[in-house]
């Protein structure tokens, strides 16, 4: 049809180049398929882990009030639950709104006496514990956004946490107690 001599040097070289280009294209497409498959699997695993983490955080915040030994449950009277219990339960359900990945997690075993912070009394300490905030380290890691969110959750005077410098006090108390700055 094209009247090409398959035994000529020019035709042979062009055929080899065409075959190499075709092999490179096939290799590229196979590599893309394999890579996309792996990427899809990794994304699916990440989505599963994020879902499990979100479920864990929901369960933790929904039941935080029940697992905190610092909370002293009041007997249910004729009129129902006390105002303090109702407040703590309401706060517990909003614990997932705080960014614990950044501020850090703590347990009751790691708890500091948050009442050492000027402005934090026994009830505010119970509120913080209900949210999962037990340590100076956690409060020291707060940003202005966290302070605003905390004020909103505990329905606290908006500027009191900043005015009394809970974050700064927490950093100093942590340094005093542990002999090193907060990381």
C-alpha positions as CSV (number, residue, x, y, z in Angstrom):
1,X,0.0,0.0,0.0
2,X,2.7,2.5,1.0
3,X,5.3,0.6,-1.0
4,X,7.8,0.6,1.9
5,X,10.6,-1.8,2.0
6,X,10.6,-3.5,5.4
7,X,14.3,-4.4,5.0
8,X,15.5,-0.8,4.5
9,X,17.3,0.8,7.4
10,X,15.0,3.9,7.6
11,X,11.8,1.9,7.7
12,X,13.2,-0.5,10.3
13,X,14.3,2.4,12.6
14,X,10.9,4.1,12.3
15,X,9.1,0.8,13.1
16,X,11.3,0.3,16.1
17,X,10.6,3.9,17.3
18,X,6.8,3.4,16.8
19,X,7.0,0.1,18.8
20,X,9.0,1.8,21.6
21,X,6.5,4.7,21.7
22,X,3.6,2.3,21.8
23,X,5.3,0.3,24.6
24,X,6.0,3.5,26.6
25,X,2.3,4.6,26.2
26,X,1.1,1.2,27.4
27,X,3.5,1.3,30.3
28,X,2.4,4.8,31.2
29,X,-1.3,3.8,31.1
30,X,-0.7,0.7,33.3
31,X,1.3,2.7,35.8
32,X,-1.5,5.3,36.0
33,X,-4.1,2.6,36.5
34,X,-2.0,0.9,39.3
35,X,-1.3,4.3,41.0
36,X,-4.9,5.4,40.8
37,X,-6.0,2.1,42.3
38,X,-3.5,2.5,45.2
39,X,-4.6,6.1,45.7
40,X,-8.2,5.1,45.8
41,X,-7.4,2.4,48.4
42,X,-5.5,4.9,50.6
43,X,-8.3,7.5,50.3
44,X,-10.8,4.8,51.3
45,X,-8.7,3.8,54.3
46,X,-8.3,7.5,55.3
47,X,-12.1,8.0,55.0
48,X,-12.7,4.9,57.2
49,X,-10.2,6.1,59.8
50,X,-11.8,9.6,59.8
51,X,-15.2,8.1,60.2
52,X,-14.0,5.9,63.1
53,X,-12.4,9.0,64.8
54,X,-15.5,11.1,64.4
55,X,-17.6,8.3,65.9
56,X,-15.2,8.0,68.8
57,X,-15.2,11.7,69.4
58,X,-19.0,11.8,69.3
59,X,-19.2,8.9,71.7
60,X,-16.6,10.6,74.0
61,X,-18.4,13.9,74.0
62,X,-21.8,12.4,74.4
63,X,-20.8,10.4,77.5
64,X,-18.0,12.6,78.9
65,X,-20.2,13.8,81.8
66,X,-20.9,10.2,82.8
67,X,-17.3,9.1,83.0
68,X,-15.8,12.1,84.9
69,X,-15.4,11.2,88.6
70,X,-15.0,14.9,89.3
71,X,-18.7,15.3,88.6
72,X,-20.8,14.5,91.6
73,X,-24.2,13.4,90.3
74,X,-27.0,14.8,92.2
75,X,-30.0,12.6,93.1
76,X,-32.9,13.3,90.8
77,X,-35.6,15.0,92.8
78,X,-39.3,15.5,92.2
79,X,-38.4,18.3,89.8
80,X,-35.8,16.4,87.8
81,X,-32.1,16.9,87.3
82,X,-30.4,19.8,89.1
83,X,-29.4,22.9,87.1
84,X,-25.7,22.1,87.5
85,X,-26.2,18.6,86.1
86,X,-28.2,19.9,83.2
87,X,-25.5,22.5,82.4
88,X,-22.8,19.9,82.5
89,X,-24.7,17.6,80.2
90,X,-25.3,20.4,77.7
91,X,-21.6,21.2,77.7
92,X,-20.6,17.5,77.3
93,X,-22.6,17.3,74.0
94,X,-20.6,20.2,72.6
95,X,-17.1,18.9,73.5
96,X,-16.5,17.7,69.9
97,X,-16.5,21.4,68.8
98,X,-13.1,21.9,70.3
99,X,-10.0,21.0,68.3
100,X,-8.4,18.3,70.5
101,X,-6.0,17.3,67.8
102,X,-4.3,20.7,68.2
103,X,-4.8,21.4,71.9
104,X,-4.1,17.8,72.9
105,X,-5.8,15.1,74.8
106,X,-5.6,14.4,78.5
107,X,-7.1,12.0,80.9
108,X,-8.2,12.2,84.5
109,X,-4.9,10.5,85.5
110,X,-3.0,13.5,83.9
111,X,-5.3,16.1,85.5
112,X,-3.9,19.3,86.9
113,X,-5.7,21.3,89.6
114,X,-7.2,23.9,87.2
115,X,-8.5,25.8,90.2
116,X,-4.9,27.2,90.5
117,X,-5.7,29.4,87.5
118,X,-7.1,32.7,88.8
119,X,-10.8,32.9,87.7
120,X,-11.3,29.1,87.6
121,X,-13.4,27.8,90.5
122,X,-14.7,24.3,91.3
123,X,-17.7,24.6,88.9
124,X,-15.7,26.0,86.0
125,X,-13.1,23.2,86.6
126,X,-15.9,20.6,86.4
127,X,-17.1,22.3,83.2
128,X,-13.7,22.1,81.7
129,X,-13.3,18.5,82.8
130,X,-16.7,17.7,81.2
131,X,-15.3,18.9,77.9
132,X,-12.2,16.8,78.3
133,X,-9.9,19.6,79.4
134,X,-7.9,18.4,82.4
135,X,-4.4,19.9,82.1
136,X,-2.5,23.2,82.0
137,X,-0.9,21.9,78.8
138,X,-4.2,21.8,77.0
139,X,-5.2,25.3,78.1
140,X,-1.7,26.6,77.2
141,X,-2.2,25.4,73.7
142,X,-5.4,27.4,73.2
143,X,-5.6,30.0,70.4
144,X,-7.9,33.0,70.4
145,X,-10.3,31.0,68.3
146,X,-10.3,28.2,71.0
147,X,-10.9,30.8,73.7
148,X,-13.9,32.1,71.8
149,X,-15.3,28.6,71.2
150,X,-14.8,27.7,74.9
151,X,-16.6,30.9,76.0
152,X,-19.5,30.0,73.7
153,X,-19.7,26.4,74.9
154,X,-19.7,27.2,78.6
155,X,-21.7,30.4,78.1
156,X,-19.0,32.4,79.9
157,X,-18.3,36.1,79.9
158,X,-16.8,36.5,76.4
159,X,-13.7,38.4,77.5
160,X,-13.1,37.0,81.0
161,X,-10.8,34.1,79.8
162,X,-8.7,36.6,77.9
163,X,-8.8,39.3,80.6
164,X,-7.7,36.8,83.3
165,X,-5.2,35.3,80.8
166,X,-6.0,31.7,81.4
167,X,-3.7,30.7,78.6
168,X,-0.7,32.6,80.0
169,X,-1.4,31.4,83.5
170,X,-1.6,27.8,82.2
171,X,1.8,28.2,80.5
172,X,3.4,29.5,83.7
173,X,1.8,26.9,85.9
174,X,2.9,24.2,83.5
175,X,6.4,25.5,83.6
176,X,6.4,25.7,87.4
177,X,5.0,22.2,87.8
178,X,6.9,20.3,85.1
179,X,10.0,22.5,84.7
180,X,9.8,22.8,80.9
181,X,7.8,25.0,78.5
182,X,4.6,23.7,76.9
183,X,5.3,22.0,73.5
